[in-house]
Every structure is written in C-alpha cells, then in structure tokens.
C-alpha cells in the first residue's frame, strides 16, 4: 500500500475527559488533502463513536 498523502487523527474522550481512542483517516490517492468539511466530519464521527463506546462501558453487563 502506498504511503498516505494526507492523514488526520481525532482523539475520542469520555465524559470525564479520559482518552478512550483515536480515529485515524488516511488519503492514499491523488494530490488531495483534507478540506475543512472533511475535518469536521472526522471530528463528528469521533464524537459519535466515542459517545457509544463511553455509554457501552458504563452499561451494566447483560
């Protein structure tokens, strides 16, 4: 796989501020870089995924 031409990472934090993961997004094709819109989407996806992981970790075991 070729080296990425552009990459972004967004940290995911719990309600208490604890880092629980990082979402990485890479671009491999063309000379493109991430737009401001792309960056907002990555941040929104990270917020959504982090909220799910945080809620699931606090839920009682089934």
Backbone bond lengths (Angstrom), bond angles and torsions (degrees), N, CA, C in turn:
res aa  C-N    CA-C-N  psi(-1)  N-CA   C-N-CA  omega(-1)  CA-C   N-CA-C  phi
1 X - - - 1.450 - - 1.529 108.07 -
2 X 1.319 117.89 134.64 1.466 120.30 180.00 1.523 111.53 -68.03
3 X 1.306 114.90 158.49 1.466 119.77 177.02 1.522 109.50 -64.10
4 X 1.335 116.88 144.16 1.467 118.82 179.21 1.526 111.20 -66.58
5 X 1.318 115.29 143.19 1.463 120.87 178.41 1.530 110.95 -85.25
6 X 1.310 115.16 -27.74 1.460 120.57 179.83 1.518 107.46 -149.39
7 X 1.302 117.34 145.77 1.466 120.68 179.11 1.525 109.57 -147.03
8 X 1.310 113.91 150.13 1.465 121.66 177.88 1.521 108.19 -139.45
9 X 1.309 115.33 147.51 1.457 120.90 175.33 1.521 107.71 -132.85
10 X 1.324 115.12 143.08 1.460 120.51 177.95 1.526 108.03 -131.66
11 X 1.335 118.06 120.95 1.460 120.21 179.51 1.526 111.13 -73.57
12 X 1.318 115.78 144.25 1.459 121.63 176.12 1.517 109.44 -110.32
13 X 1.316 116.72 124.15 1.472 121.10 -177.23 1.523 110.98 -120.64
14 X 1.330 114.53 145.54 1.461 120.66 177.12 1.525 109.28 -72.28
15 X 1.326 115.74 176.64 1.476 120.04 177.08 1.524 111.53 -59.56
16 X 1.328 115.48 -30.68 1.460 120.67 -179.10 1.529 112.46 -84.64
17 X 1.326 117.24 0.02 1.453 121.18 178.05 1.519 114.72 90.34
18 X 1.331 116.96 3.34 1.466 120.94 179.86 1.531 109.68 -76.23
19 X 1.330 116.19 132.69 1.461 120.99 177.08 1.522 108.63 -70.18
20 X 1.354 116.24 122.49 1.465 119.35 -179.36 1.521 112.48 -118.69
21 X 1.311 117.41 -0.12 1.459 119.89 177.14 1.511 111.49 168.51
22 X 1.321 114.34 169.91 1.460 121.46 178.03 1.516 108.79 -137.55
23 X 1.310 116.40 132.31 1.459 121.53 176.05 1.525 108.09 -97.39
24 X 1.333 115.61 122.32 1.464 122.49 177.43 1.512 109.31 -107.44
25 X 1.319 116.57 137.12 1.459 122.11 176.66 1.527 107.09 -130.23
26 X 1.344 115.80 131.84 1.460 121.33 -177.50 1.517 110.96 -123.21
27 X 1.325 116.61 145.27 1.466 122.95 171.26 1.521 107.71 -112.44
28 X 1.326 116.67 127.13 1.457 120.89 -178.91 1.523 113.10 -108.45
29 X 1.318 118.27 -20.43 1.466 120.89 -172.45 1.515 112.63 -105.97
30 X 1.325 113.57 146.65 1.460 119.74 172.66 1.515 113.48 66.25
31 X 1.303 114.99 -175.10 1.452 121.70 -179.84 1.512 112.34 -97.51
32 X 1.325 116.57 18.82 1.459 120.59 -175.63 1.525 111.64 -74.55
33 X 1.305 114.48 154.51 1.459 122.16 170.56 1.521 107.06 -126.72
34 X 1.305 116.19 171.11 1.456 120.17 -179.50 1.526 110.66 -73.72
35 X 1.322 115.37 135.43 1.465 120.70 175.69 1.525 108.75 -84.70
36 X 1.319 116.01 170.11 1.470 120.17 175.89 1.528 110.19 -59.92
37 X 1.321 116.46 -37.79 1.474 120.98 178.09 1.526 110.32 -63.51
38 X 1.318 117.42 -44.02 1.466 121.39 177.56 1.524 110.96 -58.08
39 X 1.314 115.93 -43.98 1.464 120.88 -178.77 1.525 110.29 -63.82
40 X 1.330 117.68 -41.87 1.474 120.67 177.38 1.523 110.67 -61.99
41 X 1.333 117.15 -40.43 1.466 120.70 179.49 1.526 110.35 -63.92
42 X 1.327 117.35 -43.41 1.469 120.79 177.89 1.523 109.99 -60.97
43 X 1.324 117.30 -43.39 1.462 120.74 178.88 1.526 111.05 -63.82
44 X 1.328 117.43 -41.89 1.469 120.93 178.49 1.527 111.43 -64.34
45 X 1.331 117.50 -43.07 1.465 120.82 177.73 1.525 111.24 -62.18
46 X 1.323 116.18 -39.83 1.460 120.49 178.21 1.521 110.78 -64.26
47 X 1.317 117.40 -43.90 1.465 121.31 178.38 1.522 110.65 -60.60
48 X 1.318 117.15 -45.01 1.466 122.53 179.83 1.530 110.90 -62.95
49 X 1.326 116.83 -50.11 1.467 120.77 -178.71 1.526 111.27 -63.52
50 X 1.322 116.93 -40.00 1.458 121.06 179.61 1.524 111.20 -65.06
51 X 1.324 117.33 -40.75 1.468 120.71 178.35 1.526 110.66 -60.99
52 X 1.327 117.09 -41.07 1.466 120.69 178.66 1.525 110.39 -65.45
53 X 1.325 117.24 -47.73 1.466 120.46 -179.88 1.519 111.53 -62.28
54 X 1.324 116.91 -41.34 1.461 121.36 179.93 1.525 110.65 -64.46
55 X 1.326 117.09 -46.18 1.472 120.50 179.67 1.525 110.87 -64.01
56 X 1.307 116.21 -40.70 1.468 120.09 -179.18 1.529 111.05 -65.94
57 X 1.307 117.58 -37.04 1.467 120.27 -179.50 1.526 111.68 -70.04
58 X 1.328 117.56 -23.11 1.466 121.29 179.48 1.518 113.09 -93.90
59 X 1.338 117.56 -10.72 1.470 121.47 -178.03 1.530 110.00 -74.03
60 X 1.334 116.32 144.32 1.467 118.83 177.10 1.533 110.44 -65.50
61 X 1.316 115.17 147.65 1.474 120.27 179.28 1.519 109.82 -65.26
62 X 1.323 115.87 141.70 1.473 120.68 -179.22 1.505 111.30 -82.27
